[in-house]
């Protein structure tokens, strides 16, 4: 099976060059033309896909060759791009930057090659003119397998500046597909972990995406960008499918009996818990769960009939007082965990299950406290399950990602969730009764047995 969905990758020489503005604005501009646009983000970032979803009206999806393996990049892309007219993939960091010490692994360049997609290089042209040619030439020649099909110049000062830049780039042989003037930055406020998520500033986010679209429509050659995307190579192989992945996953539990009701799995959402991969919910549903989203900031109770709970990442530290004030829900979460029901918590979810966060009472499921610090913990992790849990058997290998400025004390329980193998060896997280709580964000598409095991435990707990 082959697919030739038009696609391109928006990359940059380094972070801060403007690729989020260009990628999000391009998605919105193409959607405004009536195209069905499939939005994607390289790497583990949860926040940019929220803006992509706002720009396109479709779920923003991640493509992470470290968390999921290079072999799943194209199938997951094809899954997200089903029925679309064009796909735009926003890169991460600089074009050739990937997992530390792992060569090209998880870099934008690797994903572009796996997708056979042309790259548009967004260059911050401020404070340079002819030197831009040397910069672009270096990126073009570094890896001949990466096809840089065009350049978009950002922060151009004037018509004269643009003319100098274009003249210099003629010698490189890469077309200039856009030039964005220096302007007041689009209103996209940031804080300790990056942009403020869409869910926390809906009206402001809508205005920001509209401003990005206007910049791209005014300064870019949309026809040229679409033509470049149409020149992407054909992809062979099938799209990833949650039902097939869940069905093929190995696990110890009996299959669901015909007519057996679907267990209700409550998934935390709302402004405090915005970090999730769309494939997690799809896998839970494919494994037979009735997936119901609730908001711990607003809902006083868990969804009726809840037999399992998933609390992913987000910003509970920003909403600690409000989460603490919802005492009824905190008590329900504690009672559910005490009953032995499956509870899976990642990062923000871990903090929510602690006894307290920055002095504010939380659910008290774990005998641990959490607090904000000034230190950023960031990076990919290789991990192994220390013991059996509702997510995995002992010895199961998974890859994860940490991204937080908090610390939990103690960092691990008597039965840790994971043994981190790299970059340093340590244990972390908690396995208690049916609870699995950890700082590690994982992508279940890489190990669909996690979702199936969790749902089966919901049926039998």
C-alpha positions in Angstrom: 0.0 0.0 0.0 1.3 3.4 -0.9 0.3 7.0 0.0 1.2 10.2 -1.7 -0.5 12.8 0.6 1.2 16.1 0.0 3.4 17.1 2.9 6.3 19.2 4.0 8.4 19.7 7.1 8.9 23.2 8.6 12.4 23.3 10.2 15.0 25.8 11.3 18.7 26.1 12.1 17.9 26.5 15.8 15.1 27.1 18.3 13.7 30.6 18.3 14.0 31.1 14.5 10.2 31.3 14.1 9.2 27.8 12.9 6.2 27.6 15.3 4.8 30.9 13.9 5.4 29.7 10.3 4.1 26.2 10.8 1.0 27.1 12.7 0.3 30.1 10.4 0.8 27.9 7.3 -1.6 25.3 8.7 -4.3 28.0 9.4 -3.7 29.7 6.0 -4.1 26.4 4.1 -7.2 25.5 6.2 -8.7 28.9 5.4 -8.4 28.0 1.7 -10.7 25.0 2.3 -8.0 22.4 2.5 -8.1 19.6 5.1 -4.8 20.0 6.8 -3.1 17.3 8.9 -1.0 18.8 11.7 2.0 17.1 13.2 4.9 18.0 15.6 8.3 16.3 15.7 9.3 15.2 19.3 7.5 14.9 22.6 6.1 18.5 22.8 2.4 18.6 24.0 1.8 22.3 23.7 2.4 23.2 20.0 -0.1 20.5 18.9 -2.8 22.3 20.7 -2.2 25.4 18.6 -2.0 23.2 15.5 -5.4 21.7 16.3 -6.8 25.2 16.7 -5.4 26.1 13.3 -6.7 23.1 11.5 -9.7 21.8 13.3 -8.0 18.4 13.6 -6.1 16.6 16.4 -2.5 17.6 16.5 -0.2 14.6 16.6 3.4 13.9 17.6 6.0 12.0 15.6 8.7 10.9 17.9 11.3 8.4 16.6 12.8 8.0 20.1 9.6 7.3 22.0 8.0 5.2 19.3 10.9 4.0 17.2 11.7 5.1 13.6 9.5 2.2 12.3 6.3 3.8 13.6 6.9 7.4 12.3 5.4 6.8 8.9 2.5 4.7 10.1 1.5 7.2 12.7 1.8 10.0 10.2 -0.5 8.2 7.8 -3.0 7.5 10.6 -3.2 11.2 11.3 -3.3 12.2 7.7 -6.2 10.0 6.7 -8.6 11.9 4.5 -6.5 15.1 4.4 -5.5 17.2 1.4 -2.1 18.2 2.8 0.1 17.7 5.9 2.4 20.2 7.7 5.0 18.8 10.1 6.6 21.3 12.6 10.1 20.3 13.5 11.9 20.5 16.9 15.0 22.5 17.9 17.5 22.8 15.0 17.0 20.6 11.9 19.7 18.2 12.8 19.3 18.2 16.6 18.0 15.0 18.2 18.3 12.8 21.2 21.6 13.7 23.0 24.4 11.4 22.0 22.2 9.4 19.6 23.2 10.8 16.3 20.2 11.8 14.1 17.7 9.8 16.3 14.6 11.8 16.9 15.8 14.8 14.9 13.6 16.7 12.5 16.0 15.6 9.7 15.4 11.9 10.5 11.6 12.4 10.5 11.8 14.2 7.2 13.7 11.3 5.7 11.4 8.7 7.1 8.4 10.6 5.6 10.2 11.3 2.3 9.1 14.9 2.8 10.7 18.2 1.6 11.9 20.6 4.2 11.2 24.3 4.4 14.0 26.0 6.4 12.9 29.1 8.5 15.9 31.3 8.9 16.2 34.2 11.3 17.7 36.8 8.9 18.1 39.6 11.4 21.6 41.1 11.6 22.9 39.3 8.4 22.7 39.6 4.7 25.1 37.7 2.4 26.0 35.4 5.3 22.6 33.8 5.0 23.8 32.0 1.9 26.6 30.3 3.8 24.2 29.3 6.6 21.7 27.7 4.2 24.4 26.1 2.1 25.7 24.4 5.2 22.3 23.0 6.1 21.6 21.9 2.5 25.0 20.1 2.1 25.2 18.5 5.6 23.0 15.5 4.8 22.3 14.9 1.0 19.4 12.7 2.0 17.5 15.6 3.5 15.8 17.6 0.8 15.6 21.3 1.6 13.1 22.5 -0.9 12.8 26.1 0.2 13.7 28.9 2.6 11.4 31.3 4.5 13.3 34.4 5.7 12.1 35.7 9.1 12.6 39.1 10.8 13.4 40.8 7.5 14.0 44.5 8.2 13.1 46.2 4.9 12.7 45.8 1.1 16.4 46.5 0.7 17.3 43.8 3.3 15.0 41.3 1.6 16.6 42.0 -1.8 20.1 41.4 -0.4 19.1 38.2 1.2 17.4 36.9 -2.0 20.4 37.9 -4.1 22.7 36.0 -1.8 20.6 32.9 -1.8 20.5 32.7 -5.6 23.9 31.0 -5.5 22.7 28.3 -3.2 19.9 27.2 -5.6 17.2 27.0 -3.0 14.1 29.1 -3.7 12.9 31.7 -1.2 9.3 30.8 -0.5 8.6 33.6 1.9 9.9 36.7 3.7 8.3 37.8 7.0 9.0 41.3 8.2 10.1 42.2 11.7 6.9 42.8 13.6 5.6 42.9 17.1 5.7 39.3 18.3 2.4 37.4 18.1 0.9 37.2 21.6 1.8 33.8 22.7 2.7 34.1 26.4 5.2 31.6 27.9 6.0 30.4 31.4 8.3 27.8 33.0 7.6 25.0 30.5 7.1 26.9 27.3 3.9 28.4 25.7 0.7 28.6 27.7 -1.5 25.8 26.4 -4.6 26.6 24.3 -6.9 25.3 27.0 -5.8 28.0 29.4 -6.3 31.0 27.0 -8.8 30.0 24.3 -9.7 33.5 23.1 -6.1 34.6 23.2 -5.0 31.5 21.4 -7.6 32.0 18.6 -6.3 35.5 18.1 -2.7 34.4 18.1 -3.3 31.7 15.5 -5.2 34.2 13.3 -2.2 36.6 13.6 0.2 33.8 12.6 -2.0 33.0 9.6 -2.0 36.7 8.5 1.8 36.9 8.7 2.1 33.8 6.5 -0.5 34.8 4.0 1.1 38.2 3.6 4.7 37.1 3.4 4.8 33.6 1.9 4.2 32.0 -1.5 1.4 29.6 -0.6 1.2 28.2 -4.1 4.9 27.5 -4.1 4.6 25.8 -0.7 1.7 23.6 -1.8 3.6 22.7 -5.0 6.6 21.7 -2.9 4.4 19.5 -0.6 3.0 17.8 -3.7 6.5 16.8 -4.6 6.9 14.6 -1.6 7.8 10.9 -2.3 5.3 8.1 -2.0 5.2 6.3 1.3 4.7 2.6 1.4 3.1 0.6 4.1 -0.2 0.8 6.1 -1.4 3.5 8.4 -1.2 2.8 12.1 -4.5 1.5 13.5 -5.4 1.5 17.2 -7.7 -1.5 16.9 -5.1 -3.6 15.1 -2.4 -2.5 17.5 -4.5 -3.4 20.6 -5.6 -6.7 19.2 -2.0 -7.8 18.4 -0.6 -6.7 21.8 0.5 -9.6 24.0 -1.0 -9.7 27.4 -1.9 -12.2 30.1 -5.6 -11.6 30.5 -8.6 -13.3 28.9 -10.3 -11.5 26.0 -13.5 -9.6 26.7 -16.6 -11.8 26.7 -19.4 -11.0 24.2 -21.9 -8.6 25.7 -19.7 -7.6 28.6 -20.1 -3.9 29.3 -17.2 -1.6 28.6 -15.4 -0.4 31.7 -15.4 3.3 32.2 -11.9 4.8 32.1 -11.9 8.4 33.4 -9.2 10.6 31.7 -8.3 13.9 33.4 -8.5 17.0 31.1 -9.2 20.7 31.4 -6.7 23.5 31.9 -4.6 21.7 34.6 -4.1 18.5 32.6 -3.5 19.3 29.0 -0.7 16.9 28.1 -1.8 13.8 26.3 -1.2 11.9 23.1 -4.3 11.3 21.1 -3.3 7.7 20.5 -3.6 6.9 24.2 -7.4 7.5 24.2 -7.7 5.7 20.9 -5.9 2.6 22.3 -8.0 2.6 25.4 -11.2 2.7 23.3 -9.8 0.0 21.0 -9.1 -2.2 24.0 -12.7 -2.0 25.0 -12.9 0.9 27.4 -15.6 3.7 27.5 -13.2 6.7 27.7 -14.8 9.7 29.5 -12.9 12.9 30.0 -13.4 15.0 33.1 -12.0 18.2 34.5 -10.5 18.0 38.0 -10.8 21.8 38.3 -14.6 21.9 37.7 -16.1 18.4 38.2 -17.0 17.5 41.8 -17.2 13.8 41.0 -15.6 11.2 38.8 -17.7 10.1 35.8 -20.4 7.6 36.8 -19.2 4.0 36.9 -15.5 4.9 36.8 -13.4 1.7 37.1 -10.1 3.1 36.0 -8.4 6.5 36.0 -5.7 8.1 33.8 -4.2 11.4 34.9 -1.6 12.7 32.4 0.6 15.7 32.3 -0.1 19.4 32.6 0.3 22.2 35.0 -1.2 21.3 38.4 1.4 23.6 40.1 -0.4 26.6 38.4 -3.8 25.4 39.7 -2.8 23.9 43.0 -5.2 26.0 45.1 -8.1 25.2 42.8 -7.3 21.5 42.7 -7.0 21.4 46.4 -10.3 23.2 46.9 -12.1 20.5 45.0 -12.1 18.3 48.1 -14.9 16.0 47.0 -13.2 14.9 43.9 -9.9 14.5 45.7 -11.6 12.1 48.2 -13.2 10.1 45.3 -9.8 9.7 43.6 -8.3 8.5 46.9 -11.2 6.1 47.5 -10.9 4.7 43.9 -7.1 4.1 44.4 -7.7 2.6 47.8 -10.2 0.1 46.3 -7.4 -1.3 44.1 -8.8 0.1 40.8 -6.2 0.8 38.1 -4.8 4.4 38.2 -2.1 5.5 35.8 -0.5 8.9 36.5 2.3 10.7 34.6 4.1 13.8 35.8 1.3 16.2 36.6 -0.8 13.2 37.5 2.0 12.1 39.9 1.8 15.5 41.6 -2.0 15.3 41.9 -1.8 11.9 43.7 0.8 13.2 46.3 -0.1 14.2 49.8 0.5 17.9 49.0 1.8 20.2 46.2 3.5 23.4 47.3 1.8 23.1 50.7 -1.7 22.6 49.2 -3.5 19.3 50.0 -3.8 16.9 47.0 -5.4 13.5 46.8 -3.1 11.8 49.3 -2.9 8.6 47.4 0.9 8.6 47.7 2.8 9.3 50.9 4.9 11.9 49.1 5.1 15.7 48.8 5.7 17.8 45.7 7.0 21.3 45.2 8.2 23.7 42.5 11.9 24.3 42.1 14.1 26.5 39.9 15.7 23.5 38.2 14.5 22.2 34.8 14.5 18.4 34.4 14.4 17.6 30.7 15.3 14.7 28.4 14.6 11.3 27.0 14.9 8.2 29.3 15.4 4.5 28.7 13.5 2.6 31.4 12.4 -0.8 32.6 9.5 -1.8 34.7 10.9 -2.8 38.1 7.9 -5.0 39.0 4.4 -6.0 37.8 1.9 -3.2 37.6 -1.4 -2.3 35.9 0.6 -1.0 32.9 3.3 -3.6 32.4 5.0 -6.8 33.6 8.3 -6.6 35.3 11.1 -6.3 32.9 9.1 -4.5 30.2 11.4 -2.0 28.5 9.9 1.4 27.5 11.3 4.8 26.5 10.0 8.0 28.2 10.5 11.7 28.4 10.8 14.0 31.5 9.9 17.7 31.4 9.3 19.4 34.7 10.5 21.9 37.3 9.1 20.1 40.3 10.5 17.5 42.7 8.7 14.7 44.5 10.0 13.6 47.9 10.7 10.7 48.1 11.3 10.2 44.5 10.4 6.5 44.5 8.2 4.2 46.6 9.0 0.8 48.2 7.9 -0.6 44.8 9.2 1.9 42.2 7.5 2.3 38.8 10.6 2.4 36.6 14.3 1.6 36.7 15.8 4.4 34.6 18.7 2.9 32.6 19.9 5.9 30.7 21.2 8.6 30.8 21.8 7.7 34.5 20.8 4.6 36.5 18.1 5.2 39.2 14.7 4.2 40.3 11.7 6.5 40.3 7.9 6.5 40.7 5.4 4.5 42.7 3.5 1.2 42.3 1.0 0.7 45.0 -2.2 -1.4 44.8 -3.5 -0.5 41.3 -1.6 2.7 41.1 1.3 3.4 38.7 2.6 6.9 39.1 5.8 8.3 37.5 7.4 11.4 36.1 8.0 9.6 32.8 5.8 10.6 29.8 5.5 7.5 27.6 3.9 7.0 24.2 1.6 3.9 24.3 1.7 3.4 20.5 5.2 2.0 21.1 3.7 -0.6 23.5 0.0 -1.0 22.9 -0.1 -3.8 25.4 0.0 -1.1 28.1 -3.5 0.1 27.2 -4.9 -3.4 26.8 -3.4 -4.5 30.1 -4.9 -1.4 31.8 -8.4 -2.0 30.4 -8.3 -5.7 31.4 -7.4 -4.7 34.9 -10.3 -2.3 34.9 -12.6 -5.3 34.1 -11.2 -7.5 36.8 -10.4 -5.1 39.7 
